[in-house]
Amino acid sequence: MNRKKYTHEFRAEMIKAFRAQSGSQTAFAKSQGISSKTFAGWIVSDFKSHPASEQAHLSRICELEKEVRELRWERDVLKKATVIFAKESR
């Protein structure tokens, strides 16, 4: 089985790009041609490389980013529902 070797610079760039977008870890890894398990390991390693105080902030940021993704999804569903109900009431 062939294992790809990724440079530290590439890993750092992918983690930075992932944090800048609002999708899931798995979807991002797949879109970049990286195994989702491999990418998850990079995220964990990066997280552990920070001091404890910074880890708490990073955890909170991750929680908030997840909440933002969920709220955006809910907003989009409500927008679509509003359009459907507006068409039905005519």
TITI-467094 format. One line per 10 residues: their letters; for each residue x, z negated, y of C-alpha. Coordinates in steps of 0.001 Angstrom, whole numbers. Each point is the difference from the previous one (the first is absolute). Layout:
a	X Z Y; ...
//
This chain:
mnrkkythef	0 0 0; 1386 964 3416; 104 -2738 2582; 245 975 3629; 2474 -1849 2173; -1148 -688 3536; 2350 -1026 2795; -554 -3194 1958; -573 2102 3116; -2731 1996 -1752
raemikafra	-1673 -3182 -1224; 97 -1524 3490; -1477 3166 1531; -2816 88 -2563; -836 -3674 582; 13 568 3763; -2231 3085 -356; -2386 -1886 -2287; -366 -2867 2460; -725 2474 2815
qsgsqtafak	-2955 1542 -1821; -3264 -1491 -1170; -347 1145 -3610; 548 -1771 -3271; 3398 -583 -1541; -882 2068 -3056; -1335 2955 2000; 3030 -17 2275; 2448 -103 -2925; -1848 2817 -1748
sqgissktfa	11 2139 3158; 3773 -457 256; 615 774 -3685; 1114 -3553 -771; -1229 -2089 -2917; -2451 -2620 1276; 1765 -2660 -2084; 3364 946 1474; -1376 -58 3528; -1674 -3369 -563
gwivsdfksh	3368 -1367 -1115; 1586 1257 3222; -2683 -1741 2065; 542 -3286 -1864; 3793 243 352; -315 708 3697; -2380 -2930 427; 2320 -2392 -1833; 2974 1067 2109; -1547 -1605 3087
paseqahlsr	224 -3727 889; -2975 -2219 -903; -1350 -143 3556; 72 3771 214; -1647 272 -3429; -2979 -1988 1288; -367 2402 2916; 352 3019 -2287; -2640 -1411 -2350; -2388 -483 2888
icelekevre	685 3516 1271; -723 1413 -3458; -3263 -1946 -182; -1037 1235 3426; 920 3601 -821; -2119 -204 -3150; -2896 -1409 2020; 349 2804 2560; -114 2617 -2788; -3155 -1611 -1426
lrwerdvlkk	-1665 -238 3401; 807 3633 802; -1501 1024 -3333; -3151 -2043 718; -224 1481 3502; 236 3521 -1411; -2713 -723 -2567; -2269 -1375 2723; 612 3059 2192; -995 2283 -2868
atvifakesr	-3070 -2109 -769; -1031 119 3667; 167 3797 -32; -2080 182 -3188; -2660 -2394 1325; -122 1796 3350; -670 3313 -1800; -2733 -1592 -2130; -1822 -1483 2997; -445 3404 1656
//
